[in-house]
Amino acid sequence: MLRSVRHRISGSDAGFLYIESDSQTSTCTHTVVLAAPAEGQAPLTRDELVAHLASRLDRTPHLRRRIQQVPGGIGHALMVDYPEFDLSTHVLSTQLEGTDSVEELHTLLAGQTPLLLATDRAPWRATLVDGLAAG
């Protein structure tokens, strides 16, 4: 039988959760632009990205945890094992179609930024975006 792992979040992370409201979010986003594939190499696919992340999940257990509030709010929230974790639901992909791919990317990112941090599942998501004009 596996023992559930629980880690109390740090005070600074707790502060981010405490300030969350309908008008204030503490969600962080990062955008990484990958180099165009080398000549003769196919672009990275969603399935390849999922496989790559899956091969490293044993080294990054926090990716498989979700936030759990302490009853009565008498302490900082916990990061707990999330047995229903499904990596494929955390990795999305999309294709830019417009002529101004940078502006389209900005619009896409703005629309994908959540208003509040998800606490019912592992609180992260990766989106593979293809179609920037530079490759």
Sequence and secondary structure as in RCSB ss.txt:
>XXXX:A:sequence
MLRSVRHRISGSDAGFLYIESDSQTSTCTHTVVLAAPAEGQAPLTRDELVAHLASRLDRTPHLRRRIQQVPGGIG
HALMVDYPEFDLSTHVLSTQLEGTDSVEELHTLLAGQTPLLLATDRAPWRATLVDGLAAG
>XXXX:A:secstr
     EEE  HHHHHHHHH  SS               TT     HHHHHHHHHTTGGG GGGGEEEE  GGG S
  EEEE TT  GGGTEEEEE  SS HHHHHHHHHHHHS SS   SS S  EEEEE  TT 
